[in-house]
Amino acid sequence: MVKGMKKKRKICLTHTYKRYCSVIRQDRMHTLNHLIEPDVEYLWTAVDWKDIEEKFISLKIPSSVITNLKNVHNFFFALPDSEFNQDNLILKLKGLSKQLNVPYSSLMRAMRIVLTAQQDGPGIAEIIDMLGKKRCLEKLNFAIGKIENCLNVSNS
Protein backbone atom coordinates (compact mmCIF):
# COMPACT_ATOMS: atom_id res chain seq x y z
CA MET A 1 0.00 0.00 0.00
CA VAL A 2 1.27 3.46 -0.90
CA LYS A 3 1.89 5.79 2.01
CA GLY A 4 -1.00 8.21 2.55
CA MET A 5 -3.58 6.11 0.72
CA LYS A 6 -6.56 4.88 2.68
CA LYS A 7 -7.27 1.18 2.78
CA LYS A 8 -10.58 0.54 0.99
CA ARG A 9 -12.86 -2.45 1.37
CA LYS A 10 -13.04 -4.23 -2.01
CA ILE A 11 -16.27 -5.43 -3.59
CA CYS A 12 -16.37 -8.39 -6.00
CA LEU A 13 -18.14 -7.42 -9.23
CA THR A 14 -19.27 -9.57 -12.11
CA HIS A 15 -17.60 -9.46 -15.51
CA THR A 16 -20.85 -8.19 -17.04
CA TYR A 17 -20.99 -5.25 -14.64
CA LYS A 18 -17.38 -4.30 -15.33
CA ARG A 19 -17.99 -4.47 -19.07
CA TYR A 20 -21.14 -2.37 -18.74
CA CYS A 21 -19.29 0.32 -16.77
CA SER A 22 -16.42 0.46 -19.23
CA VAL A 23 -18.82 0.78 -22.17
CA ILE A 24 -20.92 3.47 -20.51
CA ARG A 25 -17.81 5.51 -19.75
CA GLN A 26 -16.10 4.96 -23.10
CA ASP A 27 -16.31 8.67 -23.87
CA ARG A 28 -14.25 9.32 -20.72
CA MET A 29 -11.89 6.35 -20.88
CA HIS A 30 -9.16 5.78 -23.42
CA THR A 31 -7.05 3.11 -21.74
CA LEU A 32 -7.62 0.39 -19.15
CA ASN A 33 -5.62 2.50 -16.69
CA HIS A 34 -8.57 4.90 -16.55
CA LEU A 35 -10.54 2.16 -14.79
CA ILE A 36 -8.34 2.46 -11.71
CA GLU A 37 -8.13 6.24 -11.48
CA PRO A 38 -9.46 7.85 -8.30
CA ASP A 39 -12.45 9.51 -10.00
CA VAL A 40 -13.99 6.10 -10.83
CA GLU A 41 -12.87 4.33 -7.67
CA TYR A 42 -16.43 4.39 -6.33
CA LEU A 43 -17.38 1.82 -9.00
CA TRP A 44 -15.00 -0.78 -7.52
CA THR A 45 -14.77 0.05 -3.82
CA ALA A 46 -17.07 0.72 -0.89
CA VAL A 47 -17.27 4.36 0.14
CA ASP A 48 -15.82 5.18 3.56
CA TRP A 49 -18.20 6.96 5.96
CA LYS A 50 -15.42 9.30 7.15
CA ASP A 51 -14.97 10.54 3.56
CA ILE A 52 -18.70 11.20 3.28
CA GLU A 53 -18.85 12.94 6.65
CA GLU A 54 -15.82 15.14 5.83
CA LYS A 55 -17.40 16.23 2.53
CA PHE A 56 -20.75 17.00 4.17
CA ILE A 57 -18.94 19.23 6.66
CA SER A 58 -16.46 20.90 4.29
CA LEU A 59 -19.12 21.62 1.65
CA LYS A 60 -21.60 22.75 4.33
CA ILE A 61 -24.38 20.47 3.10
CA PRO A 62 -27.52 21.56 5.02
CA SER A 63 -28.95 19.05 7.48
CA SER A 64 -32.36 19.43 5.78
CA VAL A 65 -30.81 18.00 2.60
CA ILE A 66 -28.99 15.20 4.41
CA THR A 67 -32.10 14.06 6.26
CA ASN A 68 -33.98 13.89 2.92
CA LEU A 69 -31.68 11.12 1.69
CA LYS A 70 -34.15 8.62 3.16
CA ASN A 71 -36.78 10.07 0.82
CA VAL A 72 -34.36 9.62 -2.09
CA HIS A 73 -33.88 6.00 -1.06
CA ASN A 74 -37.64 5.42 -0.95
CA PHE A 75 -38.01 7.13 -4.33
CA PHE A 76 -35.33 4.89 -5.90
CA PHE A 77 -36.85 1.80 -4.30
CA ALA A 78 -40.28 2.57 -5.79
CA LEU A 79 -38.90 3.52 -9.22
CA PRO A 80 -39.46 0.70 -11.74
CA ASP A 81 -36.23 -0.78 -13.14
CA SER A 82 -37.32 0.23 -16.64
CA GLU A 83 -37.20 3.90 -15.57
CA PHE A 84 -33.87 3.65 -13.79
CA ASN A 85 -31.72 5.17 -16.53
CA GLN A 86 -30.08 8.48 -17.37
CA ASP A 87 -32.86 9.64 -19.67
CA ASN A 88 -35.52 9.46 -16.95
CA LEU A 89 -33.51 10.19 -13.83
CA ILE A 90 -32.81 13.89 -14.28
CA LEU A 91 -36.47 14.84 -14.74
CA LYS A 92 -37.61 12.52 -11.97
CA LEU A 93 -34.96 13.79 -9.54
CA LYS A 94 -35.87 17.40 -10.32
CA GLY A 95 -39.49 16.54 -9.55
CA LEU A 96 -38.46 14.86 -6.31
CA SER A 97 -36.38 17.85 -5.16
CA LYS A 98 -39.33 20.15 -5.88
CA GLN A 99 -41.67 17.81 -3.98
CA LEU A 100 -39.26 17.75 -1.01
CA ASN A 101 -38.78 21.55 -1.23
CA VAL A 102 -35.01 21.04 -1.39
CA PRO A 103 -32.83 22.79 -3.99
CA TYR A 104 -32.02 20.34 -6.78
CA SER A 105 -28.31 21.22 -6.79
CA SER A 106 -28.01 20.65 -3.03
CA LEU A 107 -29.79 17.30 -3.18
CA MET A 108 -27.66 16.15 -6.12
CA ARG A 109 -24.46 17.23 -4.35
CA ALA A 110 -25.44 15.24 -1.26
CA MET A 111 -26.24 12.22 -3.43
CA ARG A 112 -22.89 12.50 -5.26
CA ILE A 113 -21.11 12.53 -1.91
CA VAL A 114 -23.02 9.49 -0.63
CA LEU A 115 -22.57 7.51 -3.85
CA THR A 116 -18.95 8.45 -4.66
CA ALA A 117 -17.44 10.33 -1.68
CA GLN A 118 -16.42 12.94 -4.27
CA GLN A 119 -17.54 16.50 -4.73
CA ASP A 120 -16.94 16.57 -8.49
CA GLY A 121 -17.19 14.09 -11.33
CA PRO A 122 -19.66 12.86 -13.92
CA GLY A 123 -23.27 13.99 -13.79
CA ILE A 124 -25.33 12.43 -11.03
CA ALA A 125 -27.62 10.65 -13.51
CA GLU A 126 -24.57 9.03 -15.12
CA ILE A 127 -23.23 7.97 -11.71
CA ILE A 128 -26.59 6.50 -10.71
CA ASP A 129 -26.93 4.71 -14.04
CA MET A 130 -23.39 3.26 -13.78
CA LEU A 131 -23.91 2.03 -10.24
CA GLY A 132 -27.36 0.63 -10.92
CA LYS A 133 -30.39 0.59 -8.69
CA LYS A 134 -29.19 -2.12 -6.31
CA ARG A 135 -25.81 -0.49 -5.58
CA CYS A 136 -27.38 2.96 -5.21
CA LEU A 137 -29.86 1.60 -2.69
CA GLU A 138 -27.04 -0.16 -0.80
CA LYS A 139 -24.95 3.03 -0.65
CA LEU A 140 -27.93 5.14 0.40
CA ASN A 141 -28.86 2.57 3.08
CA PHE A 142 -25.31 2.66 4.40
CA ALA A 143 -25.29 6.46 4.65
CA ILE A 144 -28.81 6.66 6.10
CA GLY A 145 -27.83 4.16 8.80
CA LYS A 146 -24.77 6.23 9.73
CA ILE A 147 -26.76 9.47 9.69
CA GLU A 148 -29.52 8.02 11.87
CA ASN A 149 -26.89 6.67 14.27
CA CYS A 150 -25.29 10.14 14.51
CA LEU A 151 -28.70 11.74 15.12
CA ASN A 152 -29.54 9.19 17.82
CA VAL A 153 -26.22 9.80 19.56
CA SER A 154 -26.62 13.59 19.42
CA ASN A 155 -30.20 13.37 20.77
CA SER A 156 -29.18 11.19 23.72
N, C-alpha and C positions, 0 to 999 in steps of 0.2 A: 504494500500500500504506500502511496506517495504521501510524504509528510504534508499535513495541512488538509488532506482530503478526508471527508467524513465517510465512515463505513456505512454503506447502504444495505438494507435487506433486499436480496434478489428475489424476483418472482419468475417462475418458469412459465414461458409462453409457448403456444403452439406455433408450428411452422407457418400455418395459414395466417395467423395473426401477424407474425413478423412480416410476411410477404405483403399483406394488406397495408400495413403501416408504411412499408417502403414504397409501395405503389402510390399511395395517397400523398406522400410527401415528395414524389419524384421531382416536382418543380423546385424543391428546396435542397434536394440531395443530388450530389454528382459523383460521389464515391461511397464505398461501404464505410469509410471512416466517419462519414457524417452521422451514421447510426449510433455512434458512441459519444458524440459531442454533448456537452452539458445541456444544451437547450432542448434535447430530445430524451434526456435521461429519464424523465417521468414516464416514458413509455415502457421502460424496462425495469424500473426500480420502484419500491414503495416510497412515498413521500414521508419525510420525517416531520413529526408534529412541531419540533422546535423551529424548523425552517418556516413552517406556516405561521406559527405564533410570532416570530420575529418580523415577518412581512406584514402581518396584520398591524403590529405596533408601529413599525417604521413608516408604513404608508398611511397610517391613521385611518384605517378602515372603521367606519362607525359601527358601534355595537348593534344598532338597528339592522344593519345589512348582514352582519355576522349571524344574528339570531334568525334571520330569514332563510338561512341555508337549509333548514329543515323543510321549509316550504318548497325550495328548489328540489330537494330529494323527493318529496311527495309528488311534485309535478313530473319529474323524470320517471318515477315509478309508474305513474298512471299513463304516461305517453306510450302509445302503441309503437312497437318496434319499427313498423313501416314508416313512421313519422320521425324516427330518431336518425336524422341525417342533416347535413349542413344546410340544405335548401330550406327545410322547415324550421330549424332550430332558432335562427335569428329572429324571425317574426314571432315565434311562440315565446321566446325568452323576453322579447320587448313587451309582449302582452302580459307576461307574468310580472315583470318589474312594475308595469303600470298598475296591475291589480294589487300588488303588494305595497304600492306607493313608495317605492324605493328607486332612486335613480338607476337607470339601466347600466351606465358606466361603472357605478359603484358595485352593483351586484355582479357584473361580469368580472371585475377586478378581483372580488372576493372569491368567485368561482375559479378563476385562473390560479390564484394562490393555493386554494384547496386541492385542485387537480394536478398542479405542476410544481408548486412551491417556487414559482417564478413570477416576477412582476411584469415581464415582457415576453413576447414570443408570438407564435401564430395566433390567428383569431380564435376566440373562444369556441365558436361553432366547429372549427377545424379540429381543435383539441378534443372536444367532446366526441366528435365523429371518429377520430383516431382511437380514442380510448374505448369507445363503445359504451352501451348502456350499462352493462354489468359492472365494468370497472369504474365508471363514473359513480354509480350507486355505492360501490364499496368505498371509494375515496370520500364521498360525502358522508357516509355512515361513520367512517373513522373520525373525520373532523367534527361531526355533530356530537359524537360520544365524548371527545376531548373537550369540546366547548361546554357541553352540559356538565361534565365533571368539574370544570373550572368554575362554572356558575354555582354549582352545589357547594363547592368548597368556600367560595366567597360569601355565600348566603348563610353559612354555618356560624 
